[in-house]
Amino acid sequence: METTPMMVSLMALLAVFFLPLFPFSMVFNAALRAVRLVWLRAVLLLIWPQIGVWLIAGAGMHLSQAWTSAVLAWATGTSLFYAWRMLSTRDFDIWIGFYASSAWALAWIGVIGGAGAMGLSAAMACLSVTALALALVSHCLRKRWGDAYVGLRPGLARAMPRLGVATTLSVLAALGTPVFPVFFAMIYLLGLGNAATVISVLIVWLLWSWAGAQIWQGFLFGTPHAEYIYESEVRDVPIFWTVLAALLAVAAIVAASFWSMTWLMH
């Protein structure tokens, strides 16, 4: 059964909600802020972009020539916009939503560049797992203090070393540091873009690094207040860290294998 042009347009329109393009990306950010249960947040972060990939795959994984330039500019503009917004927010949960919106919008580079459904799904999974790692750290912060605002409680690395390590590695993963899954996803997407797209993505990457440096400065460095120093007796840090480390390790292995096969094929 062939897909009609009207159905293709409808599926592409729905995909801009799940591979979020501004202003449709506000739907995801509102949903993420509304969900408070950590496991529901995990499902949202993992499933949301996969729905977009499924919709695009159903539409044939391509757009008409008349739309490609406009959608590519829309996608890179959305990614740059949310990367810039990350610099101004102090709520870690909102920061994570902006990060996911910035990262997932880059999926359209793969759509226009001719990526297969499997490759695009793997790239989005790498980005989603990293956002999930950040969300688990945010959950730990909120469970202790009731909030996760950057800059209010400095010295996390000294006051709570294990959570400090988890925060550091999660942010490093989000910035696309080599060996972490985001690095391989970004290399894969960069290989599908043109020169202008590559420059835009590199600027996005730079803004992520700048925003990550603000997270480190606000949480990790400085002298901790005495009332924020806790004994290492809270049980959820080892549990969450084990889950986080396992997710990142599996994603990194899958991403590295996929990227290596793609490179060898070329």
C-alpha positions as CSV (number, residue, x, y, z in Angstrom):
1,M,0.0,0.0,0.0
2,E,1.5,3.3,-1.1
3,T,1.5,6.3,1.1
4,T,-0.5,9.2,-0.3
5,P,1.0,12.7,-0.5
6,M,-1.5,14.0,2.0
7,M,-0.5,11.2,4.5
8,V,3.1,12.0,4.0
9,S,2.5,15.7,4.8
10,L,0.5,14.7,7.9
11,M,3.2,12.3,9.1
12,A,5.9,15.0,8.5
13,L,3.9,17.5,10.4
14,L,3.5,15.2,13.3
15,A,7.2,14.4,13.2
16,V,8.1,18.1,14.0
17,F,6.6,17.6,17.5
18,F,8.7,14.5,18.2
19,L,11.9,15.5,16.4
20,P,11.1,18.9,17.8
21,L,11.3,22.1,15.7
22,F,10.5,25.4,17.3
23,P,7.7,26.4,18.2
24,F,6.4,22.8,18.3
25,S,9.3,21.9,20.6
26,M,7.4,23.8,23.4
27,V,5.1,20.8,23.6
28,F,7.9,18.5,24.7
29,N,9.3,21.0,27.1
30,A,5.9,21.6,28.7
31,A,5.4,17.8,29.0
32,L,8.8,17.3,30.6
33,R,8.2,19.9,33.2
34,A,4.7,18.5,34.0
35,V,6.0,15.0,34.6
36,R,7.5,14.6,38.1
37,L,7.9,10.8,38.4
38,V,11.4,9.9,37.4
39,W,10.5,6.7,35.6
40,L,7.9,8.6,33.5
41,R,10.6,11.1,32.6
42,A,12.8,8.3,31.6
43,V,10.2,6.9,29.3
44,L,9.5,10.3,27.8
45,L,13.1,11.0,27.1
46,L,13.7,7.6,25.5
47,I,10.5,7.3,23.5
48,W,9.8,10.8,22.3
49,P,12.3,11.1,19.5
50,Q,11.8,7.5,18.4
51,I,8.2,8.3,17.6
52,G,9.5,11.0,15.3
53,V,11.9,8.6,13.6
54,W,9.0,6.1,13.2
55,L,6.8,8.8,11.6
56,I,9.6,10.0,9.2
57,A,10.3,6.4,8.3
58,G,6.6,5.9,7.5
59,A,6.8,9.0,5.3
60,G,9.7,7.4,3.3
61,M,12.6,9.1,5.2
62,H,12.8,12.0,2.7
63,L,11.3,15.4,2.0
64,S,10.6,17.0,-1.3
65,Q,13.4,19.2,-2.8
66,A,11.3,22.3,-2.2
67,W,11.3,21.7,1.6
68,T,14.9,20.5,2.2
69,S,16.6,23.9,2.5
70,A,13.8,25.4,4.6
71,V,13.6,22.4,7.0
72,L,17.4,22.3,7.3
73,A,17.6,26.0,8.3
74,W,14.6,25.5,10.6
75,A,16.3,22.5,12.3
76,T,19.7,24.1,12.8
77,G,18.0,27.4,13.9
78,T,16.0,25.4,16.5
79,S,19.1,23.7,17.7
80,L,21.1,26.9,18.0
81,F,18.2,28.6,19.8
82,Y,17.9,26.0,22.5
83,A,21.6,25.7,22.9
84,W,21.7,29.5,23.5
85,R,18.7,29.2,25.9
86,M,20.8,26.7,27.9
87,L,23.1,29.5,28.9
88,S,20.4,31.5,30.6
89,T,18.5,28.9,32.6
90,R,19.5,28.0,36.2
91,D,16.9,25.2,36.6
92,F,18.7,21.9,35.8
93,D,15.4,20.2,34.7
94,I,14.7,23.0,32.2
95,W,18.3,22.9,31.1
96,I,17.9,19.2,30.3
97,G,14.7,19.9,28.3
98,F,16.5,22.6,26.3
99,Y,19.5,20.2,25.7
100,A,17.2,17.5,24.4
101,S,15.3,19.9,22.2
102,S,18.6,21.2,20.8
103,A,20.0,17.7,20.2
104,W,16.9,16.1,18.8
105,A,16.4,18.8,16.2
106,L,19.6,17.8,14.6
107,A,17.9,14.6,13.5
108,W,16.5,16.5,10.5
109,I,20.1,16.7,9.2
110,G,20.0,12.9,9.0
111,V,16.6,12.9,7.3
112,I,17.7,15.3,4.6
113,G,21.1,13.7,4.3
114,G,19.7,10.4,3.5
115,A,20.2,8.5,6.8
116,G,18.4,5.2,7.2
117,A,15.8,4.6,9.8
118,M,18.2,2.4,11.8
119,G,21.0,4.9,11.8
120,L,18.8,7.8,12.8
121,S,17.1,5.8,15.5
122,A,20.5,4.8,16.9
123,A,21.7,8.4,16.9
124,M,18.6,9.6,18.7
125,A,19.0,6.8,21.2
126,C,22.5,8.0,22.0
127,L,21.2,11.5,22.6
128,S,18.2,10.3,24.6
129,V,20.3,8.0,26.9
130,T,22.6,11.0,27.7
131,A,19.6,13.2,28.5
132,L,18.3,10.4,30.7
133,A,21.6,10.3,32.6
134,L,21.3,14.0,33.3
135,A,17.7,13.5,34.4
136,L,18.8,10.9,36.9
137,V,21.4,13.3,38.4
138,S,18.7,16.0,38.6
139,H,16.4,13.6,40.4
140,C,19.1,12.9,43.0
141,L,19.7,16.7,43.5
142,R,16.0,17.4,43.9
143,K,15.6,14.4,46.3
144,R,18.2,16.0,48.7
145,W,17.4,19.6,48.4
146,G,13.9,19.9,46.8
147,D,15.3,21.7,43.8
148,A,18.2,21.6,41.3
149,Y,19.1,25.2,40.7
150,V,22.6,26.0,39.4
151,G,24.6,28.2,41.6
152,L,22.6,28.0,44.8
153,R,24.7,25.2,46.4
154,P,28.3,25.3,45.3
155,G,31.0,22.8,46.2
156,L,29.0,19.6,45.3
157,A,32.3,17.8,44.5
158,R,33.6,18.3,48.0
159,A,30.3,17.9,49.9
160,M,29.0,14.9,48.1
161,P,31.8,13.3,46.0
162,R,29.8,10.4,44.5
163,L,27.0,12.7,43.2
164,G,29.7,15.1,42.1
165,V,31.3,12.4,40.0
166,A,27.9,11.4,38.5
167,T,27.2,15.0,37.7
168,T,30.6,15.5,36.1
169,L,30.5,12.4,33.9
170,S,26.8,13.0,32.9
171,V,27.7,16.6,31.7
172,L,30.8,15.3,29.9
173,A,28.6,12.8,28.1
174,A,26.1,15.5,27.2
175,L,28.9,17.7,25.7
176,G,29.8,15.0,23.3
177,T,33.2,14.2,24.8
178,P,34.9,11.3,22.9
179,V,34.1,7.8,24.0
180,F,30.6,8.9,25.1
181,P,27.7,8.1,22.8
182,V,26.8,11.7,21.9
183,F,30.2,12.1,20.3
184,F,29.5,9.2,17.8
185,A,26.0,10.5,17.1
186,M,27.3,14.0,16.3
187,I,30.1,12.6,14.0
188,Y,27.5,10.5,12.2
189,L,25.1,13.5,11.7
190,L,28.0,15.8,10.7
191,G,28.9,13.4,7.9
192,L,25.5,13.8,6.4
193,G,25.4,17.6,6.3
194,N,26.7,20.2,4.0
195,A,29.3,22.9,4.8
196,A,26.8,25.4,6.3
197,T,25.2,22.7,8.4
198,V,28.6,21.5,9.7
199,I,29.4,25.1,10.8
200,S,26.0,25.4,12.5
201,V,26.4,22.1,14.4
202,L,29.9,23.0,15.5
203,I,28.5,26.3,16.9
204,V,25.8,24.3,18.7
205,W,28.5,22.0,20.1
206,L,30.5,25.1,21.3
207,L,27.4,26.5,23.1
208,W,26.8,23.1,24.8
209,S,30.3,23.3,26.1
210,W,29.8,26.8,27.4
211,A,26.5,25.8,29.1
212,G,28.2,22.7,30.6
213,A,31.0,24.9,32.0
214,Q,28.3,26.9,33.8
215,I,26.8,23.8,35.3
216,W,30.2,22.7,36.6
217,Q,30.9,26.2,38.0
218,G,27.5,26.3,39.7
219,F,27.4,22.8,41.2
220,L,30.9,21.5,41.6
221,F,33.3,24.3,42.4
222,G,33.4,26.6,45.4
223,T,33.1,26.2,49.1
224,P,30.1,24.1,50.2
225,H,27.8,25.4,52.9
226,A,28.0,23.4,56.1
227,E,24.2,22.6,56.0
228,Y,24.6,21.0,52.6
229,I,27.3,18.5,53.6
230,Y,25.7,15.0,54.0
231,E,27.1,11.7,54.9
232,S,27.3,9.1,52.1
233,E,24.4,7.1,53.4
234,V,21.7,7.8,50.9
235,R,21.1,4.6,48.9
236,D,19.8,6.0,45.7
237,V,23.1,7.4,44.4
238,P,24.8,3.9,43.9
239,I,21.6,2.6,42.3
240,F,21.1,5.5,40.0
241,W,24.8,5.6,39.2
242,T,24.9,1.9,38.4
243,V,21.9,2.4,36.0
244,L,23.4,5.5,34.5
245,A,26.8,3.9,34.0
246,A,25.3,0.8,32.4
247,L,23.1,2.9,30.0
248,L,26.1,5.1,28.9
249,A,28.3,2.1,28.5
250,V,25.8,0.2,26.3
251,A,25.0,3.3,24.3
252,A,28.7,4.0,23.8
253,I,29.4,0.5,22.6
254,V,26.5,0.4,20.2
255,A,27.3,3.9,18.9
256,A,31.0,3.1,18.4
257,S,30.1,-0.1,16.6
258,F,27.6,1.6,14.4
259,W,29.9,4.5,13.5
260,S,32.7,2.1,12.8
261,M,30.7,0.1,10.4
262,T,29.4,3.2,8.7
263,W,33.0,4.5,8.3
264,L,34.3,1.2,6.9
265,M,31.4,1.1,4.4
266,H,32.6,4.4,3.0
